[in-house]
């Protein structure tokens, strides 16, 4: 009977593959930015976006006499959404951080140490930011994950880290490994 259990266990093995990360290459846990500091950086970003909206979009709509109805799928909503997404996409691609992240010393990095590509940024900051703007409680996910990753971070193997730690670590240059 004991041999049957061993045979049964051997037949029913389930393998879960996790790529090995060398200890010296893994990002230490203290590098990852937590929920509250990311939330404060996001609030700063929302203030900047509101200012951009007030400077760029609102005058155009007021002068042209178009309605500024902010309900879903109106022209005004579409323009403000384009400003919202362009802000996050462009700043994250070119600087690895938005103005809010700069203010709090945070940066978006790939967990494997590579540079952020356009596809990574477009998905993380474009598609997923649109989803998270629509279903905002999903932002809370990063408070409960081990590497403080949000929904978009899981898909793209990225995370938000403190730049002060990266600057002290000789292996990192501009948010990517040497």
N, C-alpha and C positions, 0 to 999 in steps of 0.2 A: 504494500500500500504506500509506503514511503517513496518507493521508486516511481509510482504513478504520479505523485505530487510533484516530484522533481521534473519528470517528463512534461507534465502539464505546464509548470512554470517556465520551462525552457521554450515551449512552443508559443507561449503567450507574451513573450517579451516585447515591450514597446520601446523603441529607440527615439530619443529626442536629441537632435543635433544642436549643439551650441558651439560656435567657433571659439577656439581657445584664444584668450587674450593674455599676452605675456604680462607678468606682474609689473615689469618696468615700463610697459606701454599703456597700461590701464590708467584712466583718469581717476585720481583720488576723489573720494566722496565729498570732501570739503570744497572742491572746485565748483560743484553744481549749485546753481542759484535756486533758492526755494520759491515757494508760491508767493509770499507776500512781497518780496523785493521785485519779482517779475510783475506782480499786480501793480505796484507803484510805478514801475517803468511804463507799463501799458497805459496807466492813467495820464502820465506825461505825454505819451504818444497821442492819446485822444485829444488832449489840449492842443497839441501842435496841429493835428488834423483839423480840428475845429477852426483854428486860426487860418490854415490854408483854405478851408472851405469859405470862410468869411472874406478872405482876400481875393481868391480866384473865382469861385463859382457864384457866390451870392451877388456880386456886382453885375455879372453878365445876365443873370436871371432878372434882376431888378430893372436894368436898363432896357432889356428886350421885352419886359412885361410878361414873361412866362411865369406860370404858377410855380410856387416853391413848396408844393405838396410833398412831404417826406414819407408818404406811404409807400408800401412795397411796389416795385416795378413801375414807378413813374420815371420820367426823364430826369427830374431833379435827383431822385434817389439813385439812379444809375450813375449820374455824374459824381455824386458824393462817394459812392462805392468805388468808382474808378480811382478817385483821389486817395481814398482809404487804402486800397490794395496797392496802388503804385508807390505810395509812401513806404509801406512795409517791404515790398519786393525790391525796390531800387536801393534803399538804404541797407537792407540786409545783404544784398548781393555785393555791393561795392565797398561797404565798410564792415560787414559782419554784425552790425548792430544798428538800431534805430536811435533817435535822439534820446528817448527815455532810457534805453539800455546804456548809452554813453554816459548819461548823467549818473547812473547808479553803478557804473563799472561792470557791465555785463556784456557778453558776446555769445553769438550762436556759433557753435563748432560742430563738426562731424565727429562722431565717437571714434572713428578709425583714424582720425588725425588728418584727413584729406581736406582740400579746399572746398568751399561751397560752390556747387555747379549751378548753372541756370535752371536745370530741371529740378534740382533739390529745392532751390529758393522758390521757383514758381509753384511747386506743389505745396511746400511748407507755408509760405507766406501768401500765396494766392488762393489756391483751392481750399486749403484747410482753414485759412483765416476767414474766408467767406463763410464756411460752414460754422466756425466757432462764433462769428459775429451773429449768425442767425440763431444758433443754439448755444448761447453764452455759458450755461452751467458746465459745459464740457471743459472749460478752462481749469476747473478745480482738479481735474485728473492729475495734474503735475504735483499737487500737494501730497499725493499718496503713492507715488512711484519711487523706486529706490534711487534712480538717477535724476529725479525731479524732471522727468520728461512729460510733455504734454502729448495729446493725441497725434499731432503732426510730427513730433519728434520721434515717436515710435515708427512711423512709416518711413521716415527718411534717415533714421539712425543719427539724429542730431540731439543736442541739448544746449541749454543756456548755462554758461559758466561765468565765474568771476574773473575778470581780466587781470586783476592784481595777482592772482595765483599763476596765471599763464605767463605773465611777465617775469615772475620769479623762477619759473621752471624753464631751464635752458633748452628743453626739447621743443618748445612751442614758439613759433614766429607768426605774428599776425593771425592768431587763432588756428593755425595749421601746423602740423609737425614739420620739423626740418627734414 
